[in-house]
Amino acid sequence: MKTYVIAEVGPNHNGDIKIALEYIKVLSKIGCSAIKFQHGKPSRIFSNQSFFPKYQKRLSNNFAKPILAAKKRLLKNSDQVKLFNECKKYKVDYLCSAFDLQSIKFLNENTRLKYFKIPSGEILSLDTLDYIRHQDKPIILSTGMATEKEIRFSIDYLNYFNRKQITLLHCISSYPTKENEINLQRISILKEKFNLNVGLSDHTSSTDIPAYSIYAGAKIIEKHVTFNKNDDGPDHKASLEIEEFKIMLDKIKKAEKIFGGIKRTFKVSETNVKKSSRKSITATKDINKGQLIKKSMITLKRPGTGISPIFYESLLNKTVKHKIKKNDLILWKHLK
């Protein structure tokens, strides 16, 4: 598969390292490129004024504050190292979004992150952006909730020291996103406006939309995955279950085959049709040896295995070496 597909487990392990490890075992077998988790220390993420977004109503019913819910679902530093090693064992890339400066430093120093993945909510977090822009590593930047001015600010900030390899992800930060709100045209618009590779971070419940994004130019696709959509947690409802994720991967592969590449290649079947349906220069009457070809002597007829019509003018006044019968193709070997 050409497209880099990220299976976003996020916090869907519900804070259980055993479940997190099981995700890696299962997902590594179905063909995704990377498995992504989330990391952070709640006390460094949430202030006293933090509140739950509306889509997390179930969590707000069970926890008085967001920090209490986060403590239940975020793993320890040592757990992230275990996840990195497990991904290495199963030959799939380990990725992890971090929500505070110390956590991104820990991940960078203790795991071999292939990319820095900056989630939509962290697009203006200057402390982590400042750390990331000093590192020699490609970046995936989600753009949910961000204006074009904010996206430009973040790109310019990250590129302050040198040109970074940045891929923007078009993202609608609704959980789940309605299909009629996904607006995949934004992928090509972002690509044109910022001259960067672009992908999709998809929060719909669709297995089709990621495949459609290939046609808009998506190079990276990120999609949430869960063992059970009905589990408690912030992201389960906006996730695909494993079998759905497999279906999505198959659709992406099919879309890649249909979309093809820039270079035009000709299949054997097409070449055969070309020969039979194109036309060649053909004799309108018997032409004897020694005669000169005149316009009245030639026409264009199928198949395209003789002299191309491109050379029509070039044949005029050529001398015939061998007799050519009426309605036969004229070949170069017939002419002097």
C-alpha positions, 0 to 999 in steps of 0.5 A: 500500500502506497498510502501511509495509514495510521491506526489511531488507538489513542486512549482506546486502551482505557489506560490498560497496557495489556489492551494497548499491547493487544491492539498492536498484535491485532493491527499489525496483522491487517496492513496498517503502516503505523499504530498511534497512541497518546501521551501526557501527564494530566497535571501538565495538561489541564488547568482548574478551568478545564471542561469537557467538550459536549461530545464527551458527555458520558465522561462528564457524567462519571468524572467531575473534571477532565483531569480525573478522566485523563488520569484513568486513560493515559499510560505511564512513560514506561508503558510507552517504551513497551508499546514502542518495543512491541511495534518494533517486534511486529514491524509496524511504526510506533507513533504517539501524540504528546500533550505537554512538553516533558512528554514529547521530550521523553518520547523523542529521547526514549523511542524512535518516533518516525514522525512528530504528530502534532494533534489539532489541539496543539497547533499553537502550543509554542512550547512543544512546537519550539522543541519540535522545530529544533529536531531533525524529524518530519512532522505530521500536523493536524489542522482541525479547528484551525484557520488558514492564518493559524495553519500558516503561523504554525508552519512558519514557526516550525520552519524558523530554523530550516525547512521541515518536512511537514505533512498537513492533515485535513481534519474536522474536529467533531466526534464523530464527524458527519459525512456531509461535513468532511469536505474532502476538497480541502485536501487539494486546497491545503496542498495548493495553498501551502505547497506541502503534502496533505492527508486526512485525519478522519473522524467519520464512521465511514469506511469509504471516505479515507479511500475517496481522499486518495483521489483528492491527493491524500498521502497519509490517512489517520483513522481511530480504531477500537475493539468496541465502539460502546466502550467508555472513553472519548474516542470509541464512538468516532472509531472503526472496529477492527473488521471495519478497519480492515474493510477500510484498508481494502478500499484504500488499496482498491482506490490506489489501483484505480487512481494509478499514477502520473505516468501513462502505461499501456496494457497488453489488452489496450495495445491490441485494441489500439492496433485493431481500431486505429487506421493506416494508409491504404491503397484505393486502387491497384498501384503498380511498380514504378508508379508515384503515390498520388492523393487519389491512390490512398485513403485511411482504413483499419487496422493500425498496423501499417503506416500511420496517418501522421505520414500521409503527406510524406508518402506523396510522390514516393516510388512504389517498389512492389505492386500494391493491391487495391484495399491493401495497407501500404507498408514502408517496404513497398516504397523507395 
